[in-house]
Amino acid sequence: MNCTYHIQNQVSLICIAPHKCKCLRKLCVECQFEHGVDIQKHTVPINRFQEIVIKKLKEYKLDEKSEIAQQRKEFKSILSQTENLLRKLWEELSQQINQLYDFIEQTNNSYLNLVNENANLIESSYSDIEKLVQIVDGKTLNDWIFQKDQYLILLEKAKNWWDQEVKAFSEKMNIEMNQNMPFIKIQIIEEEDQATVWKEDLYELLAQTKNIEQQLLNMVFELLRKEQITDCLGYLSNAEIVKQLDHPRIHNILLLINTLKNISEIDFNQKNYSTEDYSQIRKDLIQKIANDGKIIQFLKFLVNLTAIDEKLIQCGSNSLNLLAQMKADVREQSFENIRIRDTSLSGANLVRCNLNGSIFDNVDISGMTLNGASLFNCKWKNIKIHDLNQFDAHNGSVYTICFSPNGTTLASGSGDNSVRLWDVKTGQQKAKLDGHTHYVYSICFSPDGSKIVSGSEDRSIRLWDVQTGQQITKLDGHTSAIYSVCFSPDGATLASGGGGQFGGGDSSIRLWDVKTGQQKAKLDGHVSTVYSVCFSPDGTTLASSSYDKSIRLWNIKTGQQKAILDGHKDYVKTVCFNPDGTTLASGSHDKSIRIWDVMTGQQKAKLDGHSQLVISVGFSPDGTTLASGSYDRSIRLWDIKTGQQQAKLDGHTSYVQSVSFSPDGTILASGSHDNSIRLWEVKIGQQQAKLDSNTNYVQSVCFSPDFTILASGSYNNAVSIWNVKTGQQILPSDINDKSILAQFQPQIFKNNILPERVTSNITILRISQNPNLETQGALILKGEFINSQGVDLRQLLKSKGSCILESQIGFQ
């Protein structure tokens, strides 16, 4: 046969070296040199190998069965003799007992029969009458009753003796068998397990741990910890220890031992799996195990073993890296005294974990979340951290986000009544625009990016200077909430629409002169809330959609209504022009999408497919495809020319709230109430990436003009930024409070050591490919925290909300 690694070569040798052979024991000519073993001493020609094996077997006389047969025969004979002896003993004892019981019954019956047989005393014999007289006298019966009681006492003693002796014998036999037979059973299982193929593939190795119960892992770890063992494998390989574990499924104990042995000898325990060299291996492995709770528990077990056995530190470190990468839930874990080295824990969520006594060496903790963690007597050295500044963000739901035309600034509008401007490059908040007294529902940059307009529940529209952050003017006129604002393409005109939350209220649309701040026109026609206003690309037409189920087209120059587009059976949430302005798309709560000819006002197509209301529609940049998002959890792509559905994109598990095409039209982003954002490859209709926000309902998504960044806004106050290429998310901070101190006696604190900002409702906006380190409320006592440049990190940790306890605790 040909060599596995050098296909052109024939296998010529078998490796017999005492090691785990990476060439699978079969060597070709090239393998001989690459393998690095003594060819004379540790290889055998393949055509002679079987002959040598047979010869060795004959030397040990394994084919001779006479000795085994003789011993088996003798053992069987002893068991048979014992069985016969016990049977004879039982028969004799049974006979004696039955004879005594028979005698008692016969004597009792003799007295009873005497009366029955002498009913006619005239005919009775002298001897019978004499016996009857003795019965009347009572002495004879008294003597018999006394004698009978003695017999019964004797029988009771015999019964108890027999019961005790048999039980004692059984217990003794059980003890003897338990002392000797487990060794036989263990040896048999060990022989079976040794025949199991040694696994190089990490997934195959981890997959077999699914049969190991969490209870057994806990039992083994507690035993190792209690006995202060430093050599896990050496200790667990002792048959006495295996028996001491007293686990009903002894096979699983040996499976655990052999798995640990196997892991200790492969790359997973030799190399740093967090490096770029292993990126694809990590990715493939995580895809297979991310949702497997049993494997995740085993990885946590390996992490904890680092506190016991230094020979398992690398596999434990790699395990924690995998747990961090797959975003497994490792919060509130006890990782006391673990030793982690040469790995990356970037983004690990170790909220409220017990890391007391932990030793970290050459570990990247960038973006780690340590909120509420316990860090007593830690020794962290050569720590790597790529940290960024962090800034307070919204304290209310983020309803709307918008990039500036040049992509350098991101604006967000929120339920905290503010508009905020962010520098996309640095992540710094450029300005907080205060003025509104209620929720901000809509924002829009002017085409030149110099101004931003906002519409609010407070019934006002405000125009802001982007450079200074100052309010330019306040546009009053509406008597209800403003749900939509939009600049005309030339930036000279502003349109606004609103009304009551569920219909009614001020249902007018207003046009404003941006330069003067004066109202140019009031467009009346809708009879209920206006949800959306949108200018055509040439700026001549305004489209509006309403709770009154209609869409209206308006002539901007004259302020007159051009057309009413009727057809929807329920309110129309969203409208959108195609890039050339000839076609309008609308999405409604009647579950349909409709395509309209702007020039004629006629319906061109009705796109049916969604089973629930349509909340968002958007044209691709070339205008050939329409995307729609619905409460039915699906996204659909439609061919505008044919009106046919091109693709149905399934994946979200809750409402699809927002859809947005990338500027080049190749990628579609979707935001959902399932807390995720998904990126879809438009051409093939396949999901490209799933971005888990770990925040709350995703309300809106938006691409930057250069397609490098995706922004999302959610109901939990957060604005999140994503790198489109890597799919890496910048998570909001984990908010913590003074409950972290509950583990201590209140009297040991001299004063309130947690600053107020630890308990305030803070959300962080971060714009970067690297997440931030978070340590709100982490408790630090003694120990050391030194980075790779020798800098003490305690001040950095303190600045991020950690509590340095040395000066705060009054020890008694």
N, C-alpha and C positions, 0 to 999 in steps of 0.2 A: 504494500500500500504506500501511497505518497505521504510525505510529511505535511502536517497541518499548517505549519508556518512557512515551509519552502516547498510549494506545490510541485516544483519540477524535480524534487529529489525523492528517492525511495528511503523509507525508514530502514535503518540497518542495525541499530543498536537499541538496547533497553537499558535505561538508567536505573541503577540499584543503590544510588547514594541515599544516606539516611536523612532525607529532607523532603519538603513539599515541592515536588518537581513541577516547575512552571512549563515544562515542555510535555507534560502529561506522560513522562517516562519513555516516550517514543522519540528517538533521535535520528536525524539524518546526518550527512557529512557536515553541513554548515552548523547544525545544532551542537555538534561536538565542541566546536570552538566557542560558540556563544554561551554555552551552558556553564562552562567554567568548572568542570569536575575532572578528577583524575581518571582518564580514559582506561588505563590499565586496571585500576582498582575498582572503579565504580560503574563500569559499563560491561555489557555482555552482548555478543552478537545475537541478533534476533532469532537466527535459525538454531541456536544452541540453548536459548533461554528455557524453553519448555523442558528440554532434556535435563537441565540443571535442577529445575523445580521438582521434577519427578524423582530424581536421585536424592534430593534433600528429604522429600517425603518418606522415601524408603528408609533412609537413615534413622528416622524417628519412629519407624514401624507403625505409622498411623493406619495402615491397612490390615494390621493384625487385630482380629476381633475376639480371639480366644480369651484373653485376660478380662476384657470388658464383659463378655458373656458369662464367665465364671463368677465374677463379682456380682453381676446382676442376679445370677441364679442363687448365690448365697444370700443376698439381701432378700430376695423373694422368699427363700426358705425360712429365714428368721421371722419375717412378717407373718408367714403362714403358721409357723410354730406358735408364735405369740397369739395369733388369732385362735388357734385350737386350744391353747392353755386357758385363755380367757373364757372361751365358750364352755370348757369343762368345769371351770370354777363357777361360772354363772349357773350351769345346770345343777351342780351339787348344792349350791346355796339355795337355789330356787326350790329344789326338792325338799330340803330341810324346812324351809319356811312354810311351804305348802302342807307338809306333814303336821306341823305344830298348829296351824290354823284349822286343819281338818280335825285334829284331836279335840280342840276347844269346841268346835261346832258339834261334833258327835256327842260329847259329854253333855252339853246343853240339851241336845235333842233327847238323850236317854232319860233325863228327868221329866221332860214334857211327855214323852211317849209312855212312861210308867203310869201316869194318871189316865191316859186315854185307854190303855190296855187293861186297866182294872176298874172299869166302870161298874161291874157287878162284883162287889167285894166278897159275896158269899162263895163265889167260885174261884177267888184269888188264892194263890199259894201263900204259904207262910212267909217265904223269903220276900215276896213282893209286898205283902202287908208290912213286913218289918222295915222295908225301904221307905214305904209311905209314912210310917210312924216317925222315921228319922227326918223325913222332910218336914213333917209337922213340928218336930222338936227344933228344927232350924240349924242344928250344929253341923249336919252334913253339908247343907247348902252354904253355910258360912265358910266352911273349910274349902269348898269348891270355888267360891267367889274369890277368896284370898289367893288360891293357887292360880286361877285364871288371870287375875290381875298381875301376878308375877310373870306369867307367860307373856302378857301384852307389853309389860314394861321391857322385858327382854327383847321382844320383837322391835319395839320403838328404838331401843338403843342400837340394835343391829341395823335398822334402817338409817338412823343418823350417822352411824359409823360408816356404813356403805356410801352414803351420800358425800360425806366429808372426804373419804379416801378417794372416791372416784373424781371428785372435783379437784382435790389436791394433785392427783395423778395427771388429770387433764391440764391443769395449770402448769405443772412441771413440764409436761410434754410441749405445751405451747411455748413456754419460755425457751426450752431447748431448741425447738424448731425455729423460733424467731431469731435466736442467736446464730443459728447456722444456715438455715434456708435462705434468708435475705442475701447472704453473700453469694449463694448459688444463683439466685434470681438476678441480683445486680450484675454478676459476672456474665450471665447469659445476655442481658440487655446491653451491657457494655460491648460484648462481642458483636451483637447486632448493630449497635450504633457505630462501632469502628468500621463496619462494612459499608456504612453510609458514605456516599461520595463526598469528599472534601470540596467545599464550594468556594470558588474564586469570585463569583458574581454576588455582589452585595445584596441586590434585591432578593435573589433566591435564598440567601442566608437569612435575611430579615423576615421573609415570608413564612419561614418555618416557625418563627416565634409566635405566630398567631395561635398556636396550640398551648402556649404557656400562660397560665392564668395570672392576673394581677396579684392575687393573694399569694401565689408562690414567689413572685418577684419581691413583694414586701417582706415575706418571711425570710428569704435568703439575705436580703439587704440588712434586715434587723439583726440576724444572726452574725453576719460579718462585722457589723458595727459594734454589737455587744461584746464580741470576742476580741475586738481590736485587731482584726486580721489585716495583714498587709500583702498577702499573696492569695488572692481569691481562688485562682485555679488550683494551686497546690492544696489549699484547704478543702475545697469542694471535691477534689478528686479522691479524698479519703472515704472509703466505703462506710466507715463508722459514722462520719458526718452526714452522709446521705441517709443512713438509717435514722439518725437523730432528727432529721427534718420531719420524719414521720408523715410524709405526704402520701395520700391514697394513690396518686398516679406517679409512681416512681419513674416511669419512662420520661415524664416531662422534666423531672429533675436532671436526668442524664442528658436530655435534649438541651436544656439550658447550659449545662456544663460544656457539652461539645460545641454548642454555638459560640460560647465565650472563647473557647480554645481556638475555634476557626477564625473568629473576628480578630483575635490577638495576633494572628499570623499573616493577615492580608494588608493591603495598602491602606485600608480604612483606619488601621491602628499604627500606620507607619508614616503617612503623608498628610499634609495639610489640604483637606478637601475644599477649603474656601478659596483656593487660588483659581486663576483663570484657566489653568490646565484641566481642571476638573469641572468646569462650568457646565459642559454638556452632560456629563455624567450626573451632576447634581440635578440638572433640569429634568432629565429622564427619570431619575429616581424619585424626585418629588412628585412628578406627575402620577407615578404608580402608588405612592404611599400616603399622599396628602390627606386622604379621607379614611385611612385605616387606623382606628383607635388603638388596636392591639399593638401595632408596630410603633405608634407614637409613644405608648406606655413603655415599650422596651427601650426606645431611645432615651427616655427620661431615666430609666433604670441605669443605662450606661453612663449618663451624666453623673448620677449619684455615686457610681462605683469609682469615679475619679477621686472621691474623698477617702477611699480605702486603699486602692491599689494603684501605685504610680505607673505600673506597666500598662494600664488601660487609659491613661490620660488622653492620648491622642484620639482614640475612638470615641471617648466621652466628649471631647472638645468638638470633634466633627459632628457628633450627634446633636449637640446644642446648636451648632451652625445650621444643620438641616432643619431643626425645629424652628429656628428664627426665620429661615428662608421660606418655609412653607406656611409661616404665620400660624403655627400650631398654638393652642392655648396653653401657655406655660405660666400664666398668672397665678399668684398666691401659692407657688410651689415651695417646698422646703429643699433648697439646694445648699444646705449648710456644709461648709468645709470643702466644697468642690474645688478641683484644681483644673483650670482651663488654660490652654496655651496654644500659640501658633494658629489662630483662627480669626474669623470675622463674625461678630455678633451684631453687625449693623442692622438696625431696625428691630432687634429683639424686644419683645414686649414682656418685661419682667416685673410688671406692676405687683407691688406688695409681696414680692418673693423674699424668703429668708436666705440671704447670701452671707450670713455671718461666718467669718473664718475663711471665706473663699480666697483663693489665690489665682489671679489672672496674670499671665505673662505673655507679652507680645500679642495682645488681643485688640482688635478694632471694635470700639464701642460706639462708633458714630451712629447717631439716630436711635440708640438704645433708650427704651422707656423704663425708668427705674422709680417711677412715682410710688411713694409709700413703701419702698423696699427697706429692709433692715440690713445695714452694712457695718456690722460691728467687727472690729479686729480683722479687717480685710487687708490683704497684701496684693495690691494691683501695681504692676510695674511694666515698663515698656508699652504703656497703653497708647493706642492710636485713636485720634479723634479729629474729625473734620467737621467742626461745628460752625454754625451760622448764627447771626443775630436773629432774635425772635421779636415779634411785635404783636401787640394787642389787636384783635380784630373785632368782628361784630359780636354783639350780645343778643342778637335776634336772628331769626331765620333769614337766609340769603335768598331773595326772590328773583334777582336778576343780575347778570354779569355781562360785561361787554369789553372787548379789546378796542384800543384806539386804532385808527387806520394804519399807523406805522408799526403796531404791535409792541410798542415799548411800554405802554401803560395799560393796566387792567382796572376797570371800574366795577364796583359791586354795590348793589342797593339792598337794604335789609329792613327787617322788622324792628331794628333798634332805632329807626327814623333817620339813619345816616347814609351818606354815600361816601365810599372810600376809594382813593386812588392809590395804586400800587405800582412800584417800579418793577417791571417783569425781570430785568436783568439782576438786580441786587436783592429783590424781595422786600425792600424797605417800603413802608407806608409813606407815600408822598404827601398825602393830604387827607384829612377827615372833614367832609363837607357837612356841617351842621346847619340846620335851619328848619327842616321839616319837623312837624310835631306828631307825625304818625307814619305808618309803614310806607316804605318806598317800593313801589311795585314795578316801575319801568325806568330804564335809563338808556341814553343813546348819545354817542359821540357825534359831533358835527363832522362833515366830510373832511375838513382840514385838520381835525383833531384838536383844535384850540378851545373848543367849548364842549360841555356836556350838559344834557338836559335830564331832569328827573321828574317823575310824576308820582304823586303820593295819595294815600288814604286821607290826608288832611285837606284834600280838594285843591291843592296848589300845584303849580308847575314852577320849577326853579331852574334858572340858567346859570351855569358856573363857568368861571375861567379856569381852565385846566392848569395853566402855568402857576397862577397865584393861589388857587384853591378858594378864591373869594366868590361870593354870590354876585352875579352881574345884575340879575333882576328876578323878581317874583311875579309870575303871571297868574293873576286871579280872574276868575270868571266862572269856572265850573262850580256846581253846587253839590257835587258828589265826588267819590273817589276817582282818581285818575289811574286807569289800568294800562294805557298804552301811549307812548310818546314816540315821535319819529321826525328826524330831519329830512327835508327835501334833498335831492342829490346835489343841488347847488349851495346848500346850507343857508339859504335866505329865509326859508319858511319852516315853521314847526307845526306839526299836527298833533292833536291830543284827543283822546276819547276816554270815557269812563261811564260811571253810573253806580247803581246799587250792587251789592255783592251777588244777589240772586235776582237780578232784574230790577226794573223801576229806576227811580232817581233821575239825575240829569243824563239824558241819553244823547246829548248833542256832541258834535265834533267841532273843534275849534282850530282855526288856522291863525298862527301868530307870526308877526314880523320879527325876525331874530334881532335885527339891528336896533329897532325902536322899542321892542317889547310890547308893542300894541297888538290887540286882536284885529286881524284882518277880516275874518269872516266867522260866522257861526252857522254850521251846516246841520240843519234839522231834517229829520226824516225817520231815523230809527225811533222806535217806541219803547225800547228797553236798553239795558246796559250795553255799551260798546266795549268789546273785549280787545279788539285789535285794529290798528290803523297802519297802512303801509303805502308808501309812495311807489309809483312805477319808476323804472330806471331812468326814464327821460324827464321825470318830475312833473308831468302834465296831468296825471291822474292819481287820485287817492282812493284806495280800497279800504272798506271798513266792514267788520263782522260784528254780529250782535246777538244778544240773548233773544231778540225777536225773530230768530231763525233766518234772517235775511243778510245778504251781502249787498253793499251799495258802492257804486262807482261815482266819484265826484270830479268835476272839472275844476282844477286848482285855480285857473285864471279867473273864471266867472263865479266860482263858489256854488255852482248849480249841480244838482244831481243828474248824472248822465244815464244811470241805469239802476234798476233793482234786480238783483239776481236771486230769484226765488226757486226753491226746490228742496232745500233741506227741511226735515221734519222736526228738528230740534235745534237748540241754539248752536251757533257757529263760533267755535273757540279761536280759530286761527285761519289767517289767509296769507298767501305768499305769491308774489309775482315771479314769473320765470325771468331769466337774465335779459331777454330782449323786450320784455314788457308786453308781449302779445297775449300771454296766457296767464290766468290766475287759478291757483289751487286753493281749496277750502276744506277744512276738516271740522266735522260736527259731532255732537253728541248723538246724532241719529245713526252713528256707526259707519257713515259713508264719507267718501272723499269725492269732491266734484271738481271738474276741470271746466273753466269758462273761457270763452273768446272775449277778450277785453273790448275789441272794436264793436262787436255786434251785441254783446251782453248775453249771448246764447250759451247754454250748457253744451259743451262738446262731449263730455263723458261723465259717467257715474262709476266710480271705482268701488265695488263691493268686495268684501273679504273679511274685514274686521268684524268681530262678534261683540265688541263693546265700543264705547265712545272713542273718537279720534281726538287726541289732545295736541298733536304737533305734526306739522308738515313742513317739508323743505325741498327746494329744487337743487339738483346738482349744478355745479358751475356752468356746465355746457347746456343745461336746460333739457336734457333728454330723459332724465330720470327724476322721479319724485319719491321721496322717502316719507313714510308716515309712522307715527308711534301711537299706540292705543292702550286703553285700559285692559285689553285682552292679553297683555304681556308680550305682544309680538310687534315686530317692525316689518313693514312691507315695502318693497321696491317696485315701482310701477313704470312701465314704458309709456311715456307721454304720447308718443306718436300712435301707438296701437290701443292704448288704454288697458293693456293686459298686465297682470301681475308678473313681474320678472322673478321675484324671490320672496320667500317668507323667512325672516330671520328670527329663529326661536332661541331662547337662552335665558332671558329675563324671567324671574319668578314673581314679578309684581308689575304694577302699572309702568308703562314707558312714558315718561313725562316730557322728554326733550330729545330731538334728533338734530344733528348738525353735520353737514358735509365738510371735509377738509377742502382747503382752497384749490387743490388740484383735482378734487372729485374722486380720488381713489379710495378714500377711507370715509366711513360714516361712524360718527360717535353717537351713542345713545345713553341717556341717564334715566334711572328707574327708581321706583320706591323699594326695590329689593336691595338698596344701598350700593349698587354697583354701577360702574360705567363700562360699556363694552365698545370695542373698536371692531368694525366689520370691514372686510375687503369687498368693495362694491362689485368688482368684476365677477367674482365667483360666488358671492353671497355667503361667505364663510366668516365665522368669528375669528378675528386675529388675536384679540387679547381681552381678558376680563380684568378690570381694575377694581378691586374691592376697596371701597372707601372707608369701611369700618366707622362710618359716622352716622348718617341718617338718610332719609329720602333724598335722592338727588333731584333737585328742582330744575336745573338748567346746565347745559354744556355748551362750550364755545371754543373754537380753534383760534389760535393767533394767526395773523395774516401770513406769517412765514411757515405755518404748519408744524412748528417745532414744539409748541406747547398747547396743551388742552386745559382749560379751566372749567371747574364745576362748582356750583353753589348748592347748598343743602339746607334742609329744615332745621338742622341743629346748630345753626349760626356759622358754619364753616365755609370758607372759600378754599378749595384745594387746587393745587397745580400739579400737572402730570407731564412728564417728559414723553412725548409721543413715540419716540424711537425705542426707548427702553421700557416704557410702561410703568416706570417707577413713580409711586405716589408719595407726596409729602403729607404725612398724617398730622391731624390736629393733636394738640397736647392732651394727655390724659389728666382730667381734672381730679384733684384729690382734696381732702379736707382734714380736719383735725382728728378724725376717727383713727388716723394712723397711730395716735398716741395711746389708744385704748389698751395696748398690750403692756403699758407701764402703770405702776402705782402713781396716782395723781400727785401724791405728796413729794415725789422725788424731783419735781420740776420747780425751779425757783420762780419762774414767770412763764408767760405765754411765749413759747419759742417759735411758733409758726407765724410768719408774717402774713398780713391780711391777704396778700396777693395769692397765697397758696389756696385760699378758700374762695376767692372771687371767681365769677363765671367768666373764664378766659377762653377764647379760642384763638389759635395761632394761625396766621397766614405765613406760609413759607414757600418761596419760589426757588427751587434748586433741584438738582438731581440727587442730592444727599439729604436725608432727613436729619432732624435735630435731636441731640441728646436731651432727654426730659428727666428731671429728678425731683419734681415737686413733692415735698414732704418726705423724701428719703431720709432715714435716720442714720447718721454716721458717728461712730464712736471708735476712737483710736485708729489703729491700722495705718496704711499708707496708700496713696493714690498718685503714682508718678507716671508721666507720659514718656515717650521714647526719647525726648530731649532732656529728661531729668527734671522737668517742671512739676511742682506739686499742684495737683488738680483740685485740691480741696476748696480753694477759693472759687474756681469755676463751678463746682458742684453746689457750693453755697449760693452763688449768684443765680442758680437755676431753681432755687427753692429747697435745697437740701438743708437739714438741720444738723449742725456740728454740735454734738452733745457734751463734749468734755467740760465746757464752761457752764452748762445748763443744768447738770444733774448734781444734786447734793447727795453724795454717797454717805451712807450711815455706817 
